[in-house]
């Protein structure tokens, strides 16, 4: 008996080739943001699996994250310095919402440019999935939700008007960024793995796995329940793990920095970019030495599998996957295939 596929599950993406007069407001919004994963009029290199993979230094990505995360902090500091008062909750939300959105859009644009230089993983078999024709609105609303909910969550959890930007604890910051990534990964690992193992939970994750070759715009392409867990529940658990469990300061300004690392890694992990690039962390060097670093290909391979047949459940590293035996071998980014002499470049701006 033939099983009919739900039309809403289609990943067919042809709308960018259709006349603009046929576009809806959602098509135009995505186009106006300039967040397409590739240019239609520029070629994308295609590589065989055994071709050498360029190396992208972790410090370049961390430089980009820190620089872009500090800009709103500097503006905030200047406001306090010249006015003698702190931003209101609404003012803080507006400032950090604008820069979270800008930083995310800018990262996607940079990854697109790098994609046209270095190509994408599994590119000899399949190009990257585009924004599906049947769910353009859904993709845009996911982006809109993330750009609002994430800064709102950080403000609700940690913003206090009596704590000024100058109160940021620079000594604790690298520790908090590192442990926050580990905590997010721990909670995400189990929630993610359970969604693959339990049929009752897979229904909330299956939409995200409709894309076997994701692009950054599909990072949050999911059902509502998963979006809530990804944007609210997992960050909440990680925050209280460090705040209540370990007694770390986790002030607003530190938490803002932690979230910039988190968001950068999520977008990078769904880019499919054919480079050896780790999810940035102050301890990336140690993860690499231990062989538990998380790279783009790890999550890309995860997306090609589905219910009860996957692996690489972590988001930032393979620590928890290694401990619980859910790591799989890499295909294109094997150690002997990494060309460390051919360094990719991630711009400072």
C-alpha positions as CSV (number, residue, x, y, z in Angstrom):
1,X,0.0,0.0,0.0
2,X,1.4,3.3,-1.0
3,X,1.9,5.8,1.8
4,X,1.0,9.3,0.7
5,X,3.4,12.0,1.7
6,X,2.0,15.1,3.5
7,X,2.4,18.0,1.1
8,X,3.5,20.1,4.1
9,X,6.6,17.9,4.3
10,X,7.9,18.9,0.9
11,X,11.3,20.5,0.9
12,X,11.0,21.6,-2.7
13,X,12.3,25.2,-3.1
14,X,11.7,27.0,-6.3
15,X,10.1,30.2,-5.2
16,X,13.3,32.3,-5.8
17,X,13.0,31.4,-9.5
18,X,9.4,32.6,-9.8
19,X,8.4,36.2,-10.7
20,X,8.6,38.6,-7.8
21,X,5.1,39.6,-8.5
22,X,4.0,36.2,-7.3
23,X,5.8,36.5,-4.0
24,X,4.0,37.1,-0.7
25,X,5.1,39.4,2.1
26,X,7.1,36.5,3.6
27,X,9.1,35.9,0.5
28,X,9.9,39.5,0.3
29,X,10.9,39.7,3.9
30,X,13.4,36.9,3.6
31,X,14.7,38.4,0.4
32,X,15.0,41.9,1.9
33,X,17.0,40.6,4.9
34,X,19.4,39.1,2.3
35,X,19.8,35.8,4.2
36,X,19.7,33.4,1.3
37,X,22.2,30.6,1.8
38,X,23.6,30.9,-1.8
39,X,23.4,33.4,-4.7
40,X,21.5,32.0,-7.6
41,X,23.8,33.6,-10.2
42,X,27.1,32.4,-8.6
43,X,28.6,28.9,-8.9
44,X,29.2,26.7,-5.8
45,X,32.3,24.5,-5.9
46,X,31.6,20.8,-5.8
47,X,34.1,18.4,-4.2
48,X,34.6,14.7,-4.1
49,X,34.5,13.2,-0.6
50,X,38.2,12.5,-0.6
51,X,39.2,16.0,-1.6
52,X,41.2,17.9,1.1
53,X,39.1,20.0,3.4
54,X,40.4,23.5,4.4
55,X,41.0,24.4,8.0
56,X,39.1,27.3,9.6
57,X,41.0,28.5,12.7
58,X,38.8,28.7,15.8
59,X,40.3,32.0,17.0
60,X,39.0,33.8,13.9
61,X,35.4,32.8,14.8
62,X,35.9,33.8,18.4
63,X,37.3,37.1,17.4
64,X,34.1,37.7,15.3
65,X,31.8,36.6,18.1
66,X,33.5,38.7,20.8
67,X,33.8,41.8,18.6
68,X,30.1,41.7,17.6
69,X,29.0,40.9,21.1
70,X,30.9,43.8,22.6
71,X,29.4,46.5,20.3
72,X,26.0,46.7,22.1
73,X,27.8,46.5,25.5
74,X,30.0,49.5,24.4
75,X,26.9,51.4,23.3
76,X,25.2,50.5,26.6
77,X,28.2,51.7,28.6
78,X,28.4,55.0,26.7
79,X,24.7,55.6,27.4
80,X,25.2,55.1,31.1
81,X,28.4,57.2,31.1
82,X,26.8,60.2,29.4
83,X,23.3,60.1,30.9
84,X,24.1,58.9,34.4
85,X,21.3,56.3,34.3
86,X,20.9,52.8,33.1
87,X,18.7,51.6,30.3
88,X,15.1,50.6,31.1
89,X,14.1,47.0,30.5
90,X,12.4,48.1,27.3
91,X,15.5,50.0,26.2
92,X,17.8,47.1,26.9
93,X,15.5,44.8,25.0
94,X,15.5,47.1,22.0
95,X,19.3,47.5,22.0
96,X,20.2,43.8,22.3
97,X,17.4,42.7,20.0
98,X,18.7,44.9,17.2
99,X,22.2,43.6,17.6
100,X,21.3,39.9,18.0
101,X,19.3,40.2,14.8
102,X,22.1,42.0,13.0
103,X,24.8,39.6,14.2
104,X,22.7,36.6,13.1
105,X,22.1,38.1,9.6
106,X,25.7,39.0,9.2
107,X,26.9,35.6,10.1
108,X,24.6,34.0,7.6
109,X,25.9,36.4,4.9
110,X,29.5,35.5,5.7
111,X,28.8,31.8,5.6
112,X,27.1,32.2,2.2
113,X,30.2,33.9,0.9
114,X,32.4,31.1,2.2
115,X,30.1,28.6,0.7
116,X,30.8,30.0,-2.7
117,X,34.5,29.7,-2.0
118,X,34.8,26.3,-0.4
119,X,31.5,24.5,-1.3
120,X,29.3,22.4,0.9
121,X,29.5,19.0,2.5
122,X,28.0,16.1,0.5
123,X,27.9,18.5,-2.4
124,X,28.8,15.9,-5.0
125,X,25.5,14.2,-4.2
126,X,23.1,16.9,-3.1
127,X,22.9,20.7,-3.0
128,X,21.8,22.5,0.2
129,X,18.1,22.5,0.9
130,X,16.5,25.9,0.3
131,X,13.5,27.5,2.2
132,X,10.6,25.2,1.1
133,X,7.9,26.6,-1.1
134,X,5.2,25.4,1.3
135,X,6.6,26.9,4.4
136,X,8.2,30.3,3.6
137,X,6.0,32.0,6.2
138,X,7.0,29.3,8.8
139,X,10.7,29.9,8.3
140,X,10.4,33.6,8.5
141,X,8.2,33.4,11.7
142,X,10.8,31.1,13.3
143,X,13.5,33.7,12.6
144,X,11.3,36.5,14.0
145,X,10.5,34.4,17.1
146,X,14.2,33.7,17.8
147,X,15.2,37.3,17.4
148,X,12.6,38.4,20.0
149,X,12.5,35.5,22.4
150,X,16.2,35.0,22.9
151,X,17.1,38.6,24.0
152,X,13.8,38.7,26.0
153,X,14.9,35.5,27.9
154,X,18.3,36.9,28.7
155,X,16.7,40.1,30.0
156,X,14.1,38.2,32.1
157,X,16.7,35.9,33.6
158,X,19.5,38.4,34.4
159,X,18.9,42.1,33.6
160,X,18.9,44.3,36.7
161,X,18.9,48.1,36.4
162,X,21.3,48.4,39.4
163,X,24.0,46.4,37.5
164,X,25.8,48.5,35.0
165,X,27.8,47.3,32.0
166,X,31.0,48.1,34.0
167,X,30.0,45.3,36.4
168,X,30.8,42.5,33.9
169,X,33.1,40.0,35.5
170,X,35.8,39.6,32.9
171,X,37.7,37.0,35.0
172,X,34.7,34.7,35.2
173,X,33.6,35.2,31.6
174,X,35.7,32.5,29.9
175,X,34.6,30.0,32.5
176,X,31.0,30.9,32.2
177,X,31.1,30.7,28.4
178,X,32.8,27.3,28.5
179,X,30.5,25.8,31.2
180,X,27.4,27.3,29.6
181,X,28.2,25.6,26.4
182,X,28.8,22.3,28.2
183,X,25.5,22.7,30.2
184,X,23.5,23.5,27.1
185,X,25.1,20.5,25.4
186,X,24.3,18.2,28.3
187,X,20.6,19.1,28.4
188,X,20.3,19.3,24.7
189,X,22.0,15.9,24.2
190,X,19.4,14.1,26.3
191,X,16.4,16.0,25.1
192,X,17.6,15.5,21.5
193,X,18.4,11.9,21.9
194,X,15.0,11.1,23.5
195,X,13.2,12.8,20.6
196,X,15.0,10.3,18.3
197,X,14.4,7.3,20.5
198,X,10.8,7.8,21.6
199,X,8.0,7.7,19.0
200,X,5.8,10.0,21.2
201,X,8.6,12.6,21.1
202,X,9.8,12.1,17.5
203,X,6.6,13.8,16.3
204,X,7.9,17.1,17.7
205,X,11.3,16.7,16.0
206,X,10.4,15.1,12.6
207,X,9.8,18.5,10.9
208,X,13.4,19.6,11.7
209,X,14.7,16.4,10.0
210,X,12.8,17.0,6.8
211,X,15.9,18.8,5.7
212,X,18.7,16.3,5.1
213,X,21.1,19.1,3.9
214,X,20.2,22.1,6.0
215,X,21.2,25.7,5.6
216,X,21.4,28.4,8.3
217,X,17.8,29.6,7.7
218,X,16.6,26.1,8.6
219,X,18.3,26.0,12.0
220,X,15.0,26.6,13.7
221,X,12.8,24.9,11.1
222,X,10.8,22.8,13.6
223,X,7.4,22.2,15.2
224,X,6.3,24.6,17.9
225,X,7.2,22.3,20.8
226,X,10.8,21.9,19.7
227,X,11.1,25.7,19.1
228,X,10.1,26.3,22.7
229,X,12.6,23.8,24.0
230,X,15.4,25.1,21.8
231,X,14.8,28.8,22.5
232,X,13.6,28.7,26.1
233,X,13.7,25.4,28.0
234,X,17.3,24.3,27.2
235,X,18.8,27.7,27.8
236,X,16.9,28.0,31.1
237,X,18.2,24.6,32.3
238,X,21.7,25.6,31.4
239,X,21.4,28.9,33.2
240,X,20.1,27.5,36.4
241,X,22.6,24.6,36.3
242,X,25.4,27.2,36.5
243,X,23.7,29.8,38.6
244,X,22.1,27.5,41.2
245,X,24.2,24.4,40.8
246,X,27.6,25.9,40.6
247,X,27.1,29.4,42.1
248,X,28.5,31.3,39.1
249,X,27.6,35.0,38.7
250,X,25.8,34.6,35.4
251,X,24.9,38.3,35.2
252,X,23.1,39.8,32.2
253,X,26.2,41.0,30.4
254,X,28.0,37.6,30.8
255,X,24.8,35.7,29.8
256,X,24.6,37.9,26.7
257,X,28.1,36.9,25.7
258,X,27.3,33.2,26.3
259,X,24.3,33.5,24.0
260,X,26.3,34.9,21.2
261,X,28.5,31.8,21.3
262,X,25.4,29.6,21.4
263,X,23.6,31.3,18.5
264,X,26.8,31.4,16.4
265,X,27.3,27.7,16.9
266,X,23.7,26.9,16.0
267,X,23.9,28.8,12.7
268,X,27.4,27.4,11.9
269,X,26.3,23.9,12.6
270,X,23.5,24.1,10.1
271,X,25.5,25.8,7.3
272,X,27.0,22.6,5.8
273,X,30.1,24.6,4.9
274,X,32.9,22.3,3.7
275,X,35.6,23.4,6.1
276,X,37.0,21.9,9.3
277,X,35.5,24.4,11.8
278,X,34.8,23.7,15.4
279,X,32.0,25.1,17.4
280,X,33.8,28.1,19.0
281,X,34.7,27.8,22.7
282,X,37.5,29.0,25.0
283,X,38.4,25.4,25.4
284,X,38.2,24.4,21.7
285,X,42.0,23.6,21.8
286,X,41.4,21.1,24.6
287,X,38.4,19.5,22.9
288,X,40.5,19.1,19.7
289,X,43.4,17.5,21.8
290,X,40.9,15.1,23.4
291,X,39.2,14.4,20.1
292,X,35.8,15.5,21.3
293,X,35.5,18.8,19.3
294,X,32.2,19.4,17.6
295,X,32.5,20.4,13.9
296,X,30.1,21.3,11.1
297,X,30.1,17.8,9.6
298,X,29.1,16.1,12.8
299,X,25.7,17.8,12.8
300,X,25.4,17.6,9.0
301,X,25.8,13.8,9.2
302,X,23.2,13.8,12.0
303,X,20.6,15.5,9.7
304,X,20.9,12.7,7.1
305,X,19.5,10.2,9.5
306,X,16.1,10.0,11.2
307,X,14.1,8.3,13.9
308,X,16.0,5.7,15.9
309,X,18.9,5.7,13.5
310,X,21.0,8.8,14.3
311,X,24.0,9.9,16.3
312,X,25.9,13.1,17.1
313,X,23.2,14.5,19.4
314,X,25.4,17.2,20.9
315,X,25.4,20.8,19.7
316,X,28.8,22.3,20.7
317,X,31.0,19.2,21.2
318,X,31.1,15.4,21.1
319,X,31.8,15.1,24.8
320,X,28.4,13.7,25.8
321,X,28.2,11.6,22.6
322,X,31.6,10.1,23.4
323,X,30.6,9.3,27.0
324,X,27.4,7.6,25.9
325,X,28.7,6.0,22.7
326,X,26.6,7.9,20.1
327,X,29.5,9.2,17.9
328,X,29.8,8.3,14.3
329,X,32.8,8.4,12.0
330,X,33.3,11.5,9.8
331,X,33.4,11.1,6.1
332,X,34.9,14.2,4.6
333,X,36.6,15.7,7.7
334,X,38.7,12.7,8.6
335,X,42.0,13.7,10.2
336,X,44.0,12.6,7.2
337,X,41.8,14.7,4.9
338,X,42.2,18.0,6.7
339,X,44.4,20.4,4.8
340,X,45.8,22.5,7.7
341,X,48.0,24.4,5.2
342,X,45.0,25.6,3.3
343,X,43.4,27.9,5.8
344,X,39.9,29.3,5.3
345,X,39.4,32.9,6.5
346,X,36.5,34.2,8.7
347,X,36.6,38.0,8.6
348,X,36.7,40.2,11.7
349,X,33.6,42.1,10.5
